[in-house]
Amino acid sequence: MAEEKQMTKVIAIFRQRGQAALEFARQTVKQEEVAFTPLREALHYFMDSWEDVLHPALVSLACEAVGGNPDSTTQLSAAIVLLAGGADVHDDIIDQSVTKGSKPTVFGKFGKDMAVLAGDALLLQGTYVLHEACEVLPKSKRQEILKIIKQAFFEVSGAEAEEAGFRGRLDLSGPEYLEIIRGKVAAGEASTRIGAIVGGGTAAEVEALGHYGRTFGVLMTIRDEVIDMFEPEELKNRAERECLPLPILLTFKDEVKKAEILQLLKEELTEDTVDKIVDVVLASKEAFDLKDEMKRLIKEEKHNITAVGNCKETLISSLESTLENL
C-alpha cells in the first residue's frame, strides 16, 4: 500500500510538471488550418488522447534540479511531446496496433494513409516548435540541444527498426531485447540532458541527469513489459505482430519453460491461459534476476544524482515507484 501511494504521488507530480507543455503542444496542432477534414480530425483525435507528460516532466525536473526555472522549459518540452507523438503514430503503423488500452489508435480509427500523414505532420510541427524554442537560447546551448535531439531520435529509430526485424521470431534473446529497449528510451535521456542544460547545470550535472533519464526510461519500460504479460489482447498482439515481452524472452533461456510457454501461446489467449504463462514466468530464476537488476539500477542512480542540488526526493521516488507490485 505504501508503494501504491508513492506511485500515485509520482504520477501526480509528473502530470503537474508536464501538463503545461502538453497543452502547449495540443494548441499548436489545433490552431493549424488543415483543409482536409479527415487529416484534421486524425490530428485532433491523437492530440486529445496523447498523454505524454513524462518527457516534459523530466525536462522540468532536470531544469529545477540544477537550480533553473522549470517554467522556462515549456516550449522546448512541447516540441519533444510533438516529436514523440509523431514517432508513436508511426510506431503503431509498424506494429499494426489498432487499439491501445480500450481506445483505437489513429491507425485503427483512420487507417494507414491518414496515420502516416498525421505522424509526418506531428514530426514537422515538433521540429518547427523546437526551432522557435531554441531561437531565444544562446548559440552554444541551442547547438547542443539540437544535437541531443537529433541523436536521440536517430537512436530511437534504429532501435525500433532493429525490433521490427525480430517481429514474429523467437531467436531474440532477453539480453538482446534489453539493449533494444535501452535504445528506444533515448528520448528520456535527451529530456533530462536538455532540462539540465537549460537550467544552467554543470557538465557533471548534465551527465548525471542524462544517465538518470536513460535509466528511468529503461525501468519504466521493464515495468510496462511485465504489465503487458497480464493483458490477453496485448500479449496476443505482441506474439503475432511484435516481440514477446522481455520477461518471457528472458525465461526462454530455460528450454523446458520455453516449450511450455510456446505451447500455451498456441492456445486461445484467455485470461486463464495468460495466468498460466504469467505463473511460469514469474516463478523463473530469470524473473527474479530481472527484478534484482532493476534494484541495482535504482541503487546506482541514487548514487549518481548526489551531483545535483534539488528535486532529489522526487527523482528517487520516481525510480523506486517503478518496482510497485512487481
Backbone hydrogen bonds in HBPLUS format (Angstrom, degrees):
<---DONOR---> <-ACCEPTOR-->    atom                        ^
c    i                          cat <-CA-CA->   ^        H-A-AA   ^      H-
h    n   atom  resd res      DA  || num        DHA   H-A  angle D-A-AA Bond
n    s   type  num  typ     dist DA aas  dist angle  dist       angle   num
A0005-LYS N   A0001-MET O   3.05 MM   4  6.36 159.3  2.09 150.3 154.7     1
A0006-GLN N   A0002-ALA O   2.99 MM   4  6.25 147.7  2.10 139.7 149.1     2
A0007-MET N   A0003-GLU O   2.82 MM   4  6.13 159.9  1.86 155.9 160.4     3
A0008-THR N   A0004-GLU O   2.87 MM   4  6.08 162.7  1.90 151.9 157.0     4
A0009-LYS N   A0005-LYS O   2.98 MM   4  6.11 154.8  2.05 142.3 148.9     5
A0010-VAL N   A0006-GLN O   2.97 MM   4  6.21 157.3  2.02 148.5 154.7     6
A0011-ILE N   A0007-MET O   2.91 MM   4  6.13 165.6  1.93 156.0 159.2     7
A0012-ALA N   A0008-THR O   3.04 MM   4  6.23 157.8  2.09 144.6 150.6     8
A0013-ILE N   A0009-LYS O   2.98 MM   4  6.25 156.3  2.04 148.6 154.9     9
A0014-PHE N   A0010-VAL O   2.93 MM   4  6.19 162.4  1.97 154.3 158.8    10
A0015-ARG N   A0011-ILE O   2.91 MM   4  6.14 155.9  1.97 149.3 156.1    11
A0016-GLN N   A0012-ALA O   2.97 MM   4  6.16 161.3  2.00 147.5 152.7    12
A0017-ARG N   A0013-ILE O   2.85 MM   4  6.02 159.7  1.89 150.4 156.6    13
A0018-GLY N   A0014-PHE O   2.85 MM   4  5.86 151.3  1.93 145.5 152.7    14
A0019-GLN N   A0015-ARG O   2.94 MM   4  5.56 134.8  2.15 145.9 151.9    15
A0022-LEU N   A0018-GLY O   3.06 MM   4  6.24 159.3  2.10 153.7 160.3    16
A0023-GLU N   A0019-GLN O   2.89 MM   4  6.10 162.3  1.92 155.4 159.4    17
A0024-PHE N   A0020-ALA O   2.92 MM   4  6.11 153.5  1.99 143.6 151.6    18
A0025-ALA N   A0021-ALA O   2.91 MM   4  6.15 159.0  1.95 149.0 154.1    19
A0026-ARG N   A0022-LEU O   2.96 MM   4  6.25 157.6  2.01 147.4 153.7    20
A0027-GLN N   A0023-GLU O   2.96 MM   4  6.18 163.7  1.99 152.2 155.8    21
A0028-THR N   A0024-PHE O   3.06 MM   4  6.31 154.2  2.13 149.0 155.8    22
A0029-VAL N   A0025-ALA O   3.30 MM   4  6.56 147.3  2.41 145.7 153.2    23
A0030-LYS N   A0026-ARG O   2.94 MM   4  6.19 168.1  1.95 155.6 159.3    24
A0031-GLN N   A0027-GLN O   2.97 MM   4  5.91 143.8  2.10 147.0 153.3    25
A0032-GLU N   A0029-VAL O   3.18 MM   3  5.53 156.0  2.24 108.1 115.3    26
A0040-ARG N   A0036-PHE O   3.06 MM   4  6.30 165.1  2.09 157.7 162.5    27
A0041-GLU N   A0037-THR O   2.83 MM   4  6.01 163.9  1.85 161.7 165.9    28
A0042-ALA N   A0038-PRO O   2.96 MM   4  6.09 149.4  2.05 139.0 147.5    29
A0043-LEU N   A0039-LEU O   2.96 MM   4  6.21 159.8  2.00 153.1 157.6    30
A0044-HIS N   A0040-ARG O   2.98 MM   4  6.19 165.5  2.00 152.5 156.5    31
A0045-TYR N   A0041-GLU O   2.82 MM   4  5.85 156.9  1.87 143.9 151.3    32
A0046-PHE N   A0042-ALA O   2.99 MM   4  6.18 159.6  2.03 144.3 149.5    33
A0047-MET N   A0043-LEU O   2.99 MM   4  6.19 171.9  1.99 152.8 155.1    34
A0048-ASP N   A0044-HIS O   2.93 MM   4  6.01 151.5  2.01 148.4 155.5    35
A0049-SER N   A0046-PHE O   3.01 MM   3  5.25 134.8  2.22 102.2 114.9    36
A0050-TRP N   A0046-PHE O   2.73 MM   4  5.76 129.0  1.99 151.2 167.5    37
A0053-VAL N   A0051-GLU O   2.86 MM   2  5.86 117.5  2.26 116.6  99.3    38
A0057-ALA N   A0053-VAL O   2.97 MM   4  5.88 146.7  2.09 140.6 150.6    39
A0058-LEU N   A0054-LEU O   2.96 MM   4  6.22 151.6  2.05 151.6 159.2    40
A0059-VAL N   A0055-HIS O   3.05 MM   4  6.37 156.0  2.11 151.1 157.5    41
A0060-SER N   A0056-PRO O   2.94 MM   4  6.11 165.3  1.96 148.4 152.2    42
A0061-LEU N   A0057-ALA O   2.88 MM   4  6.04 167.7  1.89 152.3 155.5    43
A0062-ALA N   A0058-LEU O   2.99 MM   4  6.02 163.8  2.02 145.6 150.4    44
A0063-CYS N   A0059-VAL O   2.98 MM   4  6.14 154.8  2.05 147.9 155.0    45
A0064-GLU N   A0060-SER O   3.05 MM   4  6.31 167.7  2.06 154.1 156.6    46
A0065-ALA N   A0061-LEU O   2.79 MM   4  5.87 146.8  1.90 145.3 155.9    47
A0066-VAL N   A0063-CYS O   3.36 MM   3  5.73 143.5  2.50 103.2 111.6    48
A0068-GLY N   A0063-CYS O   2.85 MM   5  5.04 148.7  1.95 150.7 143.0    49
A0067-GLY N   A0064-GLU O   2.95 MM   3  4.95 163.7  1.98 108.8 112.4    50
A0310-ASN N   A0065-ALA O   3.06 MM 245  4.17 162.1  2.09 128.8 128.7    51
A0072-SER N   A0069-ASN O   3.04 MM   3  5.74 158.9  2.08 120.7 126.8    52
A0073-THR N   A0070-PRO O   3.10 MM   3  5.61 165.8  2.13 117.0 120.1    53
A0077-SER N   A0073-THR O   2.85 MM   4  5.91 162.4  1.88 161.7 167.5    54
A0078-ALA N   A0074-THR O   2.88 MM   4  6.10 148.4  1.98 145.7 154.8    55
A0079-ALA N   A0075-GLN O   3.08 MM   4  6.39 148.0  2.18 145.3 152.8    56
A0080-ILE N   A0076-LEU O   3.23 MM   4  6.65 151.4  2.32 144.7 151.7    57
A0081-VAL N   A0077-SER O   2.93 MM   4  6.27 153.6  2.00 149.3 157.2    58
A0082-LEU N   A0078-ALA O   3.00 MM   4  6.29 156.6  2.06 149.2 154.2    59
A0083-LEU N   A0079-ALA O   2.94 MM   4  6.18 162.1  1.97 150.8 155.9    60
A0084-ALA N   A0080-ILE O   2.83 MM   4  5.90 165.4  1.85 151.5 156.0    61
A0085-GLY N   A0081-VAL O   2.89 MM   4  5.97 143.1  2.03 136.0 147.0    62
A0086-GLY N   A0082-LEU O   2.93 MM   4  6.21 158.7  1.97 150.6 154.7    63
A0087-ALA N   A0083-LEU O   3.09 MM   4  6.35 161.2  2.13 147.5 152.5    64
A0088-ASP N   A0084-ALA O   2.90 MM   4  6.08 146.1  2.01 140.7 150.5    65
A0089-VAL N   A0085-GLY O   2.99 MM   4  6.29 157.3  2.04 154.3 158.8    66
A0090-HIS N   A0086-GLY O   3.16 MM   4  6.42 164.4  2.19 148.9 152.7    67
A0091-ASP N   A0087-ALA O   2.85 MM   4  6.01 147.1  1.96 142.7 152.7    68
A0092-ASP N   A0088-ASP O   3.02 MM   4  6.30 149.5  2.12 147.5 154.1    69
A0093-ILE N   A0089-VAL O   3.34 MM   4  6.69 143.8  2.48 139.3 148.4    70
A0093-ILE N   A0090-HIS O   3.12 MM   3  5.12 123.5  2.46  93.8 108.1    71
A0094-ILE N   A0090-HIS O   3.07 MM   4  6.42 160.5  2.11 151.1 155.6    72
A0095-ASP N   A0091-ASP O   2.92 MM   4  6.16 161.5  1.95 151.7 156.6    73
A0096-GLN N   A0092-ASP O   2.80 MM   4  5.57 110.5  2.28 129.1 145.3    74
A0097-SER N   A0092-ASP O   2.89 MM   5  4.95 151.7  1.97 140.7 147.8    75
A0096-GLN N   A0093-ILE O   3.11 MM   3  4.82 144.0  2.25  93.3 104.2    76
A0105-THR N   A0098-VAL O   2.94 MM   7  5.40 157.6  1.99 117.0 122.9    77
A0100-LYS N   A0103-LYS O   2.83 MM   3  5.51 160.4  1.87 158.5 162.1    78
A0103-LYS N   A0100-LYS O   3.17 MM   3  5.51 163.7  2.20 127.8 126.9    79
A0109-LYS N   A0105-THR O   2.87 MM   4  6.05 149.5  1.97 149.1 156.8    80
A0110-PHE N   A0106-VAL O   2.77 MM   4  5.54 163.2  1.80 149.2 154.8    81
A0111-GLY N   A0107-PHE O   3.00 MM   4  4.70 136.5  2.20 118.5 126.1    82
A0115-ALA N   A0111-GLY O   3.10 MM   4  6.19 151.4  2.18 146.2 155.1    83
A0116-VAL N   A0112-LYS O   2.89 MM   4  6.11 160.5  1.92 159.1 163.1    84
A0117-LEU N   A0113-ASP O   3.12 MM   4  6.36 168.2  2.13 151.4 154.3    85
A0118-ALA N   A0114-MET O   2.79 MM   4  5.88 153.5  1.86 145.4 153.6    86
A0119-GLY N   A0115-ALA O   2.91 MM   4  6.01 162.0  1.94 148.3 153.1    87
A0120-ASP N   A0116-VAL O   2.97 MM   4  6.22 156.1  2.03 145.9 152.9    88
A0121-ALA N   A0117-LEU O   2.92 MM   4  6.14 158.0  1.97 145.9 151.6    89
A0122-LEU N   A0118-ALA O   2.99 MM   4  6.26 155.9  2.05 149.9 155.8    90
A0123-LEU N   A0119-GLY O   3.04 MM   4  6.28 157.2  2.09 149.4 155.4    91
A0124-LEU N   A0120-ASP O   2.96 MM   4  6.22 158.6  2.01 151.4 157.4    92
A0125-GLN N   A0121-ALA O   2.86 MM   4  6.05 161.0  1.89 148.6 154.3    93
A0126-GLY N   A0122-LEU O   2.83 MM   4  5.92 156.2  1.88 144.5 151.6    94
A0127-THR N   A0123-LEU O   3.00 MM   4  6.19 151.6  2.08 142.3 149.4    95
A0128-TYR N   A0124-LEU O   3.00 MM   4  6.27 154.1  2.06 147.1 154.1    96
A0129-VAL N   A0125-GLN O   2.93 MM   4  6.17 165.8  1.95 154.8 158.0    97
A0130-LEU N   A0126-GLY O   2.93 MM   4  6.02 152.9  2.01 142.3 150.4    98
A0131-HIS N   A0127-THR O   2.97 MM   4  6.19 156.5  2.03 144.1 150.0    99
A0132-GLU N   A0128-TYR O   3.02 MM   4  6.35 162.5  2.06 152.0 156.1   100
A0133-ALA N   A0129-VAL O   2.92 MM   4  6.11 159.7  1.96 149.3 155.0   101
A0134-CYS N   A0130-LEU O   2.97 MM   4  6.13 150.8  2.06 149.3 156.7   102
A0135-GLU N   A0131-HIS O   3.17 MM   4  6.28 129.9  2.43 141.8 153.7   103
A0135-GLU N   A0132-GLU O   3.29 MM   3  5.27 139.8  2.46  95.9 106.7   104
A0137-LEU N   A0134-CYS O   3.05 MM   3  5.31 160.2  2.09 111.7 118.0   105
A0142-ARG N   A0138-PRO O   2.91 MM   4  6.09 166.3  1.93 162.0 166.7   106
A0143-GLN N   A0139-LYS O   2.90 MM   4  6.07 167.3  1.92 156.2 158.4   107
A0144-GLU N   A0140-SER O   3.10 MM   4  6.23 157.6  2.15 142.2 148.5   108
A0145-ILE N   A0141-LYS O   2.89 MM   4  6.04 163.7  1.91 155.7 159.6   109
A0146-LEU N   A0142-ARG O   3.03 MM   4  6.19 167.7  2.04 153.2 156.5   110
A0147-LYS N   A0143-GLN O   3.04 MM   4  6.14 154.5  2.11 142.8 149.9   111
A0148-ILE N   A0144-GLU O   2.97 MM   4  6.19 155.2  2.03 146.1 152.8   112
A0149-ILE N   A0145-ILE O   3.01 MM   4  6.27 164.7  2.04 155.7 158.6   113
A0150-LYS N   A0146-LEU O   2.99 MM   4  6.11 162.4  2.02 146.5 151.8   114
A0151-GLN N   A0147-LYS O   2.96 MM   4  6.10 169.9  1.97 151.9 154.7   115
A0152-ALA N   A0148-ILE O   2.91 MM   4  6.04 157.7  1.96 146.7 153.6   116
A0153-PHE N   A0149-ILE O   3.03 MM   4  6.19 167.7  2.05 154.2 156.1   117
A0154-PHE N   A0150-LYS O   3.06 MM   4  6.23 147.9  2.16 147.5 156.4   118
A0155-GLU N   A0151-GLN O   2.93 MM   4  6.10 153.5  2.00 145.5 153.2   119
A0156-VAL N   A0152-ALA O   2.85 MM   4  6.15 158.3  1.90 150.2 156.3   120
A0157-SER N   A0153-PHE O   3.00 MM   4  5.98 161.5  2.04 135.0 140.6   121
A0158-GLY N   A0154-PHE O   2.94 MM   4  6.11 156.1  1.99 144.5 151.0   122
A0159-ALA N   A0155-GLU O   2.96 MM   4  6.20 158.1  2.01 150.1 155.6   123
A0160-GLU N   A0156-VAL O   2.86 MM   4  6.10 160.2  1.90 154.8 160.6   124
A0161-ALA N   A0157-SER O   2.88 MM   4  6.06 155.5  1.94 146.8 153.7   125
A0162-GLU N   A0158-GLY O   2.94 MM   4  6.16 155.3  2.01 144.2 151.0   126
A0163-GLU N   A0159-ALA O   2.90 MM   4  6.12 158.5  1.95 147.4 153.5   127
A0164-ALA N   A0160-GLU O   2.91 MM   4  6.13 156.6  1.96 146.2 152.6   128
A0165-GLY N   A0161-ALA O   3.13 MM   4  6.40 140.1  2.30 140.1 149.9   129
A0165-GLY N   A0162-GLU O   3.15 MM   3  5.18 127.3  2.44  94.9 108.4   130
A0166-PHE N   A0163-GLU O   2.97 MM   3  5.37 151.9  2.05 110.2 118.9   131
A0167-ARG N   A0164-ALA O   3.18 MM   3  5.20 165.4  2.20 106.8 110.2   132
A0169-ARG N   A0166-PHE O   2.97 MM   3  5.31 163.2  2.00 134.8 134.9   133
A0168-GLY N   A0242-GLU O   3.39 MM  74  6.28 165.0  2.42 147.5 143.8   134
A0177-TYR N   A0173-SER O   2.98 MM   4  6.27 157.6  2.03 152.3 158.7   135
A0178-LEU N   A0174-GLY O   2.90 MM   4  6.15 150.0  1.99 152.3 161.6   136
A0179-GLU N   A0175-PRO O   3.16 MM   4  6.44 145.6  2.29 140.6 148.2   137
A0180-ILE N   A0176-GLU O   3.12 MM   4  6.52 147.9  2.22 142.2 151.2   138
A0181-ILE N   A0177-TYR O   2.90 MM   4  6.22 154.4  1.96 149.5 156.5   139
A0182-ARG N   A0178-LEU O   3.04 MM   4  6.35 150.1  2.14 140.5 148.1   140
A0183-GLY N   A0179-GLU O   3.20 MM   4  6.55 145.5  2.32 140.9 149.1   141
A0183-GLY N   A0180-ILE O   3.06 MM   3  5.16 122.2  2.41  96.4 110.9   142
A0184-LYS N   A0180-ILE O   2.95 MM   4  6.29 150.1  2.04 148.2 157.3   143
A0185-VAL N   A0181-ILE O   3.16 MM   4  6.39 135.0  2.38 150.5 160.0   144
A0186-ALA N   A0183-GLY O   3.28 MM   3  5.49 154.3  2.35 116.2 114.6   145
A0188-GLY N   A0185-VAL O   2.94 MM   3  5.53 147.2  2.05 115.5 124.4   146
A0190-ALA N   A0186-ALA O   2.97 MM   4  6.29 162.1  2.00 151.2 156.9   147
A0191-SER N   A0187-ALA O   2.93 MM   4  6.02 151.3  2.01 138.8 145.6   148
A0192-THR N   A0188-GLY O   3.23 MM   4  6.56 163.9  2.26 150.5 152.7   149
A0193-ARG N   A0189-GLU O   2.96 MM   4  6.10 161.2  1.99 156.0 161.8   150
A0194-ILE N   A0190-ALA O   2.93 MM   4  6.00 163.5  1.96 148.8 153.6   151
A0195-GLY N   A0191-SER O   2.98 MM   4  6.18 160.8  2.01 147.5 153.1   152
A0196-ALA N   A0192-THR O   3.04 MM   4  6.15 159.2  2.08 143.5 148.6   153
A0197-ILE N   A0193-ARG O   2.92 MM   4  6.16 151.5  2.00 148.8 157.1   154
A0198-VAL N   A0194-ILE O   2.90 MM   4  6.12 171.0  1.91 159.0 160.5   155
A0199-GLY N   A0195-GLY O   2.98 MM   4  6.09 148.9  2.07 141.0 150.1   156
A0201-GLY N   A0196-ALA O   2.81 MM   5  5.12 164.2  1.84 165.0 160.7   157
A0200-GLY N   A0197-ILE O   3.05 MM   3  5.21 160.1  2.09 106.7 112.8   158
A0206-VAL N   A0202-THR O   2.89 MM   4  6.17 164.3  1.92 158.5 162.6   159
A0207-GLU N   A0203-ALA O   3.00 MM   4  6.15 159.9  2.04 146.0 151.5   160
A0208-ALA N   A0204-ALA O   2.93 MM   4  6.10 161.4  1.97 145.4 150.7   161
A0209-LEU N   A0205-GLU O   2.90 MM   4  6.03 167.4  1.92 153.4 156.8   162
A0210-GLY N   A0206-VAL O   2.88 MM   4  5.92 147.6  1.99 141.9 151.5   163
A0211-HIS N   A0207-GLU O   2.99 MM   4  6.17 160.7  2.03 148.7 153.3   164
A0212-TYR N   A0208-ALA O   2.98 MM   4  6.22 151.6  2.06 140.6 149.0   165
A0213-GLY N   A0209-LEU O   2.93 MM   4  6.15 160.3  1.97 147.3 151.2   166
A0214-ARG N   A0210-GLY O   3.17 MM   4  6.48 157.2  2.23 149.9 154.8   167
A0215-THR N   A0211-HIS O   3.04 MM   4  6.25 169.3  2.06 153.0 156.1   168
A0216-PHE N   A0212-TYR O   2.77 MM   4  5.95 166.4  1.79 162.1 166.0   169
A0217-GLY N   A0213-GLY O   3.07 MM   4  6.15 155.4  2.14 138.9 145.5   170
A0218-VAL N   A0214-ARG O   2.99 MM   4  6.32 154.1  2.06 149.8 156.9   171
A0219-LEU N   A0215-THR O   2.89 MM   4  6.17 165.7  1.91 156.8 160.1   172
A0220-MET N   A0216-PHE O   2.92 MM   4  6.12 162.8  1.95 152.3 156.7   173
A0221-THR N   A0217-GLY O   2.99 MM   4  6.11 152.9  2.07 143.0 150.7   174
A0222-ILE N   A0218-VAL O   2.87 MM   4  6.13 159.5  1.91 154.8 160.3   175
A0223-ARG N   A0219-LEU O   3.01 MM   4  6.22 159.9  2.06 145.5 151.2   176
A0224-ASP N   A0220-MET O   2.97 MM   4  6.27 154.9  2.04 143.1 149.8   177
A0225-GLU N   A0221-THR O   2.79 MM   4  6.05 149.0  1.88 148.7 158.1   178
A0226-VAL N   A0222-ILE O   3.01 MM   4  6.35 151.5  2.10 151.3 157.7   179
A0227-ILE N   A0223-ARG O   3.04 MM   4  6.36 164.3  2.06 151.3 155.4   180
A0228-ASP N   A0224-ASP O   2.89 MM   4  6.07 153.1  1.96 148.9 155.5   181
A0229-MET N   A0226-VAL O   3.08 MM   3  5.55 144.4  2.21 109.1 118.7   182
A0230-PHE N   A0227-ILE O   2.96 MM   3  5.55 148.8  2.06 116.6 125.0   183
A0231-GLU N   A0228-ASP O   3.31 MM   3  5.39 159.3  2.36 103.6 109.5   184
A0235-LEU N   A0231-GLU O   2.81 MM   4  5.93 166.5  1.82 167.4 171.8   185
A0236-LYS N   A0232-PRO O   2.91 MM   4  6.03 154.7  1.97 146.1 153.4   186
A0237-ASN N   A0233-GLU O   2.96 MM   4  6.17 161.4  1.99 146.6 151.4   187
A0238-ARG N   A0234-GLU O   2.92 MM   4  6.13 157.3  1.97 148.3 154.8   188
A0239-ALA N   A0235-LEU O   2.90 MM   4  6.06 152.4  1.98 145.2 152.7   189
A0240-GLU N   A0236-LYS O   3.02 MM   4  6.20 148.9  2.11 147.1 155.0   190
A0241-ARG N   A0237-ASN O   2.74 MM   4  5.63 161.2  1.77 152.1 157.7   191
A0242-GLU N   A0238-ARG O   3.09 MM   4  4.38 142.2  2.24 108.4 117.3   192
A0248-ILE N   A0245-PRO O   3.03 MM   3  5.58 126.3  2.33 115.0 127.8   193
A0249-LEU N   A0245-PRO O   3.16 MM   4  6.51 161.6  2.20 153.1 158.8   194
A0250-LEU N   A0246-LEU O   2.91 MM   4  6.13 158.3  1.96 160.3 166.4   195
A0251-THR N   A0247-PRO O   3.03 MM   4  6.18 150.0  2.12 138.1 146.0   196
A0252-PHE N   A0248-ILE O   3.07 MM   4  6.37 133.2  2.30 144.4 156.8   197
A0252-PHE N   A0249-LEU O   3.25 MM   3  5.16 134.1  2.47  92.3 104.4   198
A0253-LYS N   A0250-LEU O   3.22 MM   3  5.94 165.5  2.24 115.8 119.5   199
A0254-ASP N   A0251-THR O   2.97 MM   3  5.93 165.0  2.00 129.9 132.2   200
A0258-LYS N   A0254-ASP O   2.84 MM   4  6.03 153.6  1.91 154.5 163.5   201
A0259-ALA N   A0255-GLU O   3.02 MM   4  6.16 160.9  2.06 144.7 148.1   202
A0260-GLU N   A0256-VAL O   3.12 MM   4  6.39 155.0  2.19 144.4 151.4   203
A0261-ILE N   A0257-LYS O   2.89 MM   4  6.10 161.6  1.93 152.3 156.6   204
A0262-LEU N   A0258-LYS O   2.92 MM   4  6.08 166.5  1.94 154.6 158.6   205
A0263-GLN N   A0259-ALA O   3.07 MM   4  6.16 150.5  2.16 141.0 148.3   206
A0264-LEU N   A0260-GLU O   3.14 MM   4  6.40 154.3  2.21 142.3 149.0   207
A0265-LEU N   A0261-ILE O   2.88 MM   4  6.17 148.5  1.97 150.5 160.0   208
A0266-LYS N   A0263-GLN O   3.21 MM   3  5.32 142.8  2.35  97.8 108.2   209
A0267-GLU N   A0264-LEU O   3.08 MM   3  5.37 148.9  2.17 104.8 114.0   210
A0270-THR N   A0268-GLU O   2.85 MM   2  5.81 127.4  2.13 112.7  96.6   211
A0274-VAL N   A0270-THR O   2.96 MM   4  6.20 164.2  1.98 153.6 158.1   212
A0275-ASP N   A0271-GLU O   2.91 MM   4  6.05 152.6  1.99 141.8 149.4   213
A0276-LYS N   A0272-ASP O   3.14 MM   4  6.44 149.5  2.23 142.3 149.5   214
A0277-ILE N   A0273-THR O   3.07 MM   4  6.44 154.4  2.13 148.7 155.5   215
A0278-VAL N   A0274-VAL O   2.85 MM   4  6.10 166.7  1.87 157.9 161.3   216
A0279-ASP N   A0275-ASP O   2.90 MM   4  6.07 155.8  1.96 145.4 152.1   217
A0280-VAL N   A0276-LYS O   3.14 MM   4  6.39 155.5  2.21 144.1 149.5   218
A0281-VAL N   A0277-ILE O   3.01 MM   4  6.28 165.7  2.03 155.0 158.9   219
A0282-LEU N   A0278-VAL O   2.84 MM   4  5.91 176.3  1.84 160.8 162.0   220
A0283-ALA N   A0279-ASP O   3.24 MM   4  6.10 134.6  2.46 134.1 143.4   221
A0284-SER N   A0281-VAL O   3.00 MM   3  5.32 161.0  2.04 112.1 118.1   222
A0289-ASP N   A0285-LYS O   2.88 MM   4  6.16 154.3  1.95 150.7 159.0   223
A0290-LEU N   A0286-GLU O   2.90 MM   4  6.08 147.2  2.01 141.2 149.6   224
A0291-LYS N   A0287-ALA O   3.15 MM   4  6.42 157.7  2.20 145.3 150.2   225
A0292-ASP N   A0288-PHE O   2.97 MM   4  6.23 154.1  2.04 144.8 152.5   226
A0293-GLU N   A0289-ASP O   2.87 MM   4  6.14 144.6  2.00 142.4 152.3   227
A0294-MET N   A0290-LEU O   3.00 MM   4  6.35 150.4  2.09 146.1 153.7   228
A0295-LYS N   A0291-LYS O   3.03 MM   4  6.36 157.0  2.08 147.9 153.7   229
A0296-ARG N   A0292-ASP O   2.91 MM   4  6.20 148.8  2.01 142.9 151.8   230
A0297-LEU N   A0293-GLU O   2.96 MM   4  6.21 158.0  2.01 149.3 154.3   231
A0298-ILE N   A0294-MET O   3.00 MM   4  6.26 157.2  2.05 149.3 155.5   232
A0299-LYS N   A0295-LYS O   2.99 MM   4  6.19 162.1  2.02 147.8 152.5   233
A0300-GLU N   A0296-ARG O   2.96 MM   4  6.18 156.3  2.02 148.0 154.5   234
A0301-GLU N   A0297-LEU O   2.99 MM   4  6.24 157.7  2.04 149.1 154.4   235
A0302-LYS N   A0298-ILE O   2.96 MM   4  6.19 153.6  2.03 151.4 158.6   236
A0303-HIS N   A0299-LYS O   3.27 MM   4  6.54 150.5  2.36 141.8 148.5   237
A0304-ASN N   A0300-GLU O   2.99 MM   4  6.29 155.4  2.05 144.1 151.6   238
A0305-ILE N   A0301-GLU O   3.00 MM   4  6.12 160.4  2.04 156.2 157.8   239
A0306-THR N   A0303-HIS O   3.27 MM   3  5.73 162.7  2.30 113.0 116.2   240
A0307-ALA N   A0304-ASN O   3.38 MM   3  6.45 168.3  2.40 122.7 124.6   241
A0308-VAL N   A0305-ILE O   3.12 MM   3  5.54 166.5  2.14 111.6 115.6   242
A0315-LEU N   A0311-CYS O   2.96 MM   4  6.17 166.2  1.98 159.7 164.1   243
A0316-ILE N   A0312-LYS O   2.88 MM   4  6.01 162.5  1.91 155.2 159.3   244
A0317-SER N   A0313-GLU O   2.90 MM   4  6.03 163.0  1.93 147.5 152.9   245
A0318-SER N   A0314-THR O   2.94 MM   4  6.04 154.2  2.00 147.7 154.2   246
A0319-LEU N   A0315-LEU O   3.26 MM   4  6.52 153.3  2.34 140.1 146.2   247
A0320-GLU N   A0316-ILE O   2.97 MM   4  6.26 170.5  1.97 159.6 161.2   248
A0321-SER N   A0317-SER O   2.90 MM   4  5.97 147.6  2.01 146.5 154.6   249
A0322-THR N   A0319-LEU O   3.20 MM   3  5.80 154.5  2.27 113.4 120.2   250
A0323-LEU N   A0320-GLU O   3.19 MM   3  5.93 167.0  2.21 119.3 123.3   251
A0324-GLU N   A0321-SER O   3.09 MM   3  5.38 167.4  2.10 115.1 117.9   252
A0326-LEU N   A0323-LEU O   3.15 MM   3  5.49 166.3  2.17 133.4 130.3   253
